[in-house]
């Protein structure tokens, strides 16, 4: 049986790990880590 992931329940991470000045375009980007939803380590 395949597990379904409800991505709406995953808290978004806002920002970037890029160093300045390369982060300017991505400061407001939003992403969701699927690993947190399925408890990967």
Helices and strands as residue ranges (DSSP letters): G 7-9, E 13-14, G 24-26, E 30-31, H 34-37
